């Protein structure tokens, strides 16, 4: 760690020891920010639910996909969100993961029975099933998922990184069912501005610097981490957060180049 950075952290820790508790703004990030990217994701899920159709949300990590998915689940009726992982590549673990979020999980239930239970639970709800990190699903799992959605006649949204598009494109029975596609490229200046505003960043120089950071791999996640660490430096000096604190924080994180 650089001496200047170590000194900033030391000053902050000394200052912190004289306080009753850590200020809330240093350790919490916005749960959801309605960025243009988030609006595009929500529009895709809304369409899938209303039309009982298939939706696809693909983008790099750090663009706010998961926060948008969680916000939809928490604010709309009959919306279920299951997060996939390398462990859910096959049909059986995928069914268990979906069954868990539906409240149907039972160790004694086999794959066929679980699939039937899921269809029965979903049919007639006019709901939408959202699978995050869907790039982890194998072809057999995707085929089983297609059968479930076709039988239950609800909406489905698959969300994941850019490898998900390649996987779906290679599976014609599923790719031909996609009714709305939300390809999310790089974050826009409006995305960065919305997040900066939610974090209480008003300065022009500070916002421009955060916009540069948002274009790095990790996107909005890197912005939040930079602001959080920058605030520790400003807190240690007993001054408002400024561009120098953000530059020092980004340098310490060592996540890329920003100028």
C-alpha positions as CSV (number, residue, x, y, z in Angstrom):
1,X,0.0,0.0,0.0
2,X,1.3,3.4,-0.9
3,X,2.4,5.6,2.0
4,X,0.0,8.4,1.1
5,X,-2.9,5.9,1.0
6,X,-1.9,4.3,4.2
7,X,-1.8,7.7,5.9
8,X,-5.3,8.5,4.6
9,X,-6.6,5.2,6.0
10,X,-4.8,5.7,9.3
11,X,-6.3,9.1,9.7
12,X,-9.7,7.8,9.0
13,X,-9.4,5.0,11.5
14,X,-8.1,7.4,14.2
15,X,-11.1,9.6,13.5
16,X,-13.4,6.6,13.5
17,X,-12.3,5.6,16.9
18,X,-13.6,8.9,18.3
19,X,-17.0,8.3,16.9
20,X,-19.9,6.2,18.2
21,X,-20.5,4.4,15.0
22,X,-19.6,4.3,11.3
23,X,-21.7,6.8,9.3
24,X,-24.3,4.9,7.3
25,X,-23.3,6.5,4.0
26,X,-19.9,4.8,4.2
27,X,-21.1,1.3,4.2
28,X,-24.4,1.2,2.3
29,X,-25.0,1.4,-1.4
30,X,-28.3,2.2,-3.1
31,X,-30.5,-1.0,-3.2
32,X,-31.9,0.1,-6.6
33,X,-31.2,3.1,-8.9
34,X,-33.6,3.6,-11.8
35,X,-30.9,4.0,-14.5
36,X,-31.8,3.9,-18.2
37,X,-30.3,0.4,-18.3
38,X,-32.5,-0.7,-15.4
39,X,-35.5,0.7,-17.2
40,X,-34.7,-1.3,-20.3
41,X,-34.4,-4.5,-18.2
42,X,-37.6,-3.9,-16.4
43,X,-39.4,-3.2,-19.7
44,X,-38.3,-6.6,-21.0
45,X,-39.5,-8.4,-17.9
46,X,-42.8,-6.5,-18.0
47,X,-43.4,-7.5,-21.6
48,X,-42.6,-11.1,-20.9
49,X,-45.1,-11.2,-18.0
50,X,-47.9,-9.4,-19.9
51,X,-47.5,-11.3,-23.1
52,X,-46.6,-14.7,-21.4
53,X,-43.5,-14.6,-23.7
54,X,-39.8,-15.2,-23.4
55,X,-37.4,-12.4,-22.7
56,X,-33.6,-12.2,-22.8
57,X,-31.3,-9.9,-20.8
58,X,-27.6,-10.1,-21.7
59,X,-24.8,-7.8,-20.5
60,X,-21.5,-7.6,-18.8
61,X,-21.2,-7.8,-15.0
62,X,-21.7,-4.6,-13.0
63,X,-24.4,-3.0,-15.1
64,X,-27.1,-3.4,-12.5
65,X,-28.9,-6.5,-13.9
66,X,-29.4,-8.2,-10.6
67,X,-30.6,-5.1,-8.8
68,X,-33.2,-4.5,-11.6
69,X,-34.3,-8.1,-11.4
70,X,-34.7,-8.0,-7.7
71,X,-36.6,-4.7,-7.8
72,X,-39.1,-6.2,-10.3
73,X,-39.5,-9.3,-8.1
74,X,-40.1,-7.2,-5.0
75,X,-42.5,-4.7,-6.6
76,X,-44.7,-6.8,-8.9
77,X,-47.1,-9.6,-8.1
78,X,-46.4,-13.2,-9.3
79,X,-42.8,-12.6,-10.2
80,X,-40.2,-15.2,-9.1
81,X,-36.4,-14.9,-9.3
82,X,-34.1,-17.8,-9.1
83,X,-30.3,-17.4,-9.3
84,X,-28.4,-20.1,-11.2
85,X,-24.9,-21.2,-10.5
86,X,-22.4,-23.8,-11.8
87,X,-24.1,-26.3,-9.5
88,X,-27.4,-25.9,-11.5
89,X,-26.1,-26.9,-14.9
90,X,-28.2,-30.0,-15.0
91,X,-32.1,-30.3,-15.0
92,X,-32.4,-31.7,-11.5
93,X,-30.5,-29.0,-9.6
94,X,-32.2,-26.4,-11.7
95,X,-35.6,-27.8,-10.8
96,X,-34.6,-27.8,-7.1
97,X,-33.5,-24.1,-7.3
98,X,-36.7,-23.1,-9.0
99,X,-38.8,-25.2,-6.6
100,X,-37.0,-23.6,-3.6
101,X,-38.0,-20.0,-4.6
102,X,-41.6,-21.3,-5.2
103,X,-41.7,-22.9,-1.8
104,X,-42.0,-26.4,-3.3
105,X,-38.6,-27.8,-2.5
106,X,-38.6,-31.3,-1.0
107,X,-35.6,-33.7,-0.9
108,X,-38.0,-36.6,-1.4
109,X,-39.4,-35.3,-4.6
110,X,-37.9,-36.6,-7.9
111,X,-37.3,-34.6,-11.0
112,X,-40.5,-35.6,-12.8
113,X,-42.7,-34.8,-9.8
114,X,-40.9,-31.5,-9.1
115,X,-41.4,-30.5,-12.7
116,X,-45.1,-31.3,-12.5
117,X,-45.4,-29.4,-9.2
118,X,-43.7,-26.3,-10.7
119,X,-46.1,-26.3,-13.7
120,X,-49.1,-26.7,-11.4
121,X,-47.9,-23.9,-9.2
122,X,-47.2,-21.5,-12.1
123,X,-50.2,-22.3,-14.4
124,X,-52.9,-19.6,-14.3
125,X,-50.8,-17.1,-12.3
126,X,-50.1,-14.8,-15.3
127,X,-46.7,-14.5,-13.7
128,X,-43.1,-14.4,-14.8
129,X,-40.2,-16.6,-13.9
130,X,-36.8,-14.9,-13.9
131,X,-33.5,-16.8,-13.9
132,X,-30.4,-14.8,-13.2
133,X,-26.9,-16.1,-14.1
134,X,-28.7,-18.3,-16.6
135,X,-25.4,-18.8,-18.6
136,X,-24.7,-21.6,-16.1
137,X,-27.6,-23.8,-17.4
138,X,-26.7,-26.7,-19.7
139,X,-28.8,-27.6,-22.8
140,X,-30.8,-30.3,-21.0
141,X,-31.7,-27.9,-18.2
142,X,-32.7,-25.3,-20.8
143,X,-34.8,-27.8,-22.6
144,X,-36.6,-28.8,-19.4
145,X,-37.2,-25.2,-18.6
146,X,-38.7,-24.6,-22.1
147,X,-41.1,-27.5,-21.4
148,X,-42.1,-26.1,-18.1
149,X,-42.8,-22.6,-19.4
150,X,-44.7,-23.9,-22.4
151,X,-46.9,-26.0,-20.2
152,X,-47.5,-23.3,-17.5
153,X,-48.1,-20.5,-20.1
154,X,-46.3,-17.8,-18.1
155,X,-43.5,-15.4,-19.0
156,X,-39.8,-16.3,-18.7
157,X,-36.8,-14.1,-18.6
158,X,-33.3,-15.4,-18.8
159,X,-30.6,-13.0,-17.7
160,X,-26.8,-13.5,-17.7
161,X,-23.5,-12.5,-19.2
162,X,-22.6,-12.4,-22.9
163,X,-22.0,-16.2,-23.1
164,X,-25.7,-16.7,-22.5
165,X,-26.5,-15.2,-25.9
166,X,-24.2,-17.8,-27.6
167,X,-25.8,-20.6,-25.6
168,X,-29.3,-19.6,-26.6
169,X,-28.4,-19.0,-30.2
170,X,-27.2,-22.6,-30.5
171,X,-30.5,-23.9,-29.1
172,X,-33.1,-23.2,-31.8
173,X,-36.0,-24.5,-29.8
174,X,-35.4,-21.8,-27.3
175,X,-33.9,-19.0,-29.4
176,X,-37.0,-19.0,-31.7
177,X,-39.2,-18.4,-28.6
178,X,-37.5,-15.1,-27.5
179,X,-40.1,-12.4,-27.8
180,X,-38.1,-9.5,-26.5
181,X,-34.4,-9.0,-26.3
182,X,-32.5,-6.5,-24.0
183,X,-28.9,-6.5,-25.1
184,X,-27.1,-4.2,-22.7
185,X,-23.9,-2.7,-24.0
186,X,-21.7,-0.4,-22.1
187,X,-23.2,1.9,-19.5
188,X,-24.3,5.3,-20.6
189,X,-23.4,8.6,-19.1
190,X,-27.0,8.8,-17.9
191,X,-26.5,5.5,-16.0
192,X,-23.5,6.9,-14.2
193,X,-25.2,10.2,-13.5
194,X,-28.2,8.5,-12.0
195,X,-26.0,6.4,-9.7
196,X,-23.8,9.4,-8.7
197,X,-26.9,11.4,-7.8
198,X,-28.2,8.6,-5.6
199,X,-24.8,8.5,-3.9
200,X,-24.9,12.2,-3.2
201,X,-22.2,13.2,-5.6
202,X,-22.9,16.7,-7.0
203,X,-19.6,18.0,-8.3
204,X,-19.0,18.1,-12.0
205,X,-15.4,16.8,-11.8
206,X,-16.4,14.0,-9.5
207,X,-19.3,12.9,-11.7
208,X,-17.1,13.0,-14.8
209,X,-14.5,10.8,-13.0
210,X,-17.2,8.4,-11.9
211,X,-18.5,8.2,-15.5
212,X,-15.0,7.1,-16.6
213,X,-14.9,4.4,-14.0
214,X,-18.4,3.2,-15.0
215,X,-17.0,2.3,-18.4
216,X,-14.5,-0.1,-16.9
217,X,-15.2,-3.8,-16.5
218,X,-17.4,-4.0,-13.4
219,X,-19.3,-0.8,-14.2
220,X,-21.6,0.5,-11.5
221,X,-20.1,-1.9,-9.0
222,X,-16.7,-0.2,-9.3
223,X,-18.4,3.3,-9.0
224,X,-19.9,2.3,-5.6
225,X,-16.7,0.8,-4.3
226,X,-14.7,3.9,-5.3
227,X,-17.2,6.3,-3.7
228,X,-17.3,4.1,-0.5
229,X,-13.5,4.1,-0.2
230,X,-13.2,7.7,-1.2
231,X,-15.5,8.7,1.6
232,X,-13.3,6.9,4.1
233,X,-10.4,9.2,3.0
234,X,-12.6,12.3,3.2
235,X,-13.9,11.3,6.6
236,X,-10.4,10.8,7.9
237,X,-9.5,14.3,6.8
238,X,-12.7,15.7,8.2
239,X,-13.6,17.3,4.8
240,X,-16.3,16.7,2.1
241,X,-15.6,14.1,-0.5
242,X,-13.7,15.5,-3.5
243,X,-12.1,14.5,-6.7
244,X,-8.7,13.8,-5.1
245,X,-10.4,11.3,-2.7
246,X,-12.0,9.5,-5.6
247,X,-8.7,9.4,-7.5
248,X,-6.9,8.0,-4.5
249,X,-9.6,5.4,-4.0
250,X,-9.6,4.3,-7.6
251,X,-5.8,4.1,-7.5
252,X,-5.9,2.0,-4.4
253,X,-8.5,-0.4,-5.8
254,X,-6.2,-0.8,-8.8
255,X,-9.1,-2.0,-11.0
256,X,-8.1,-0.2,-14.2
257,X,-7.2,3.1,-15.8
258,X,-9.2,6.3,-15.4
259,X,-8.1,9.8,-16.2
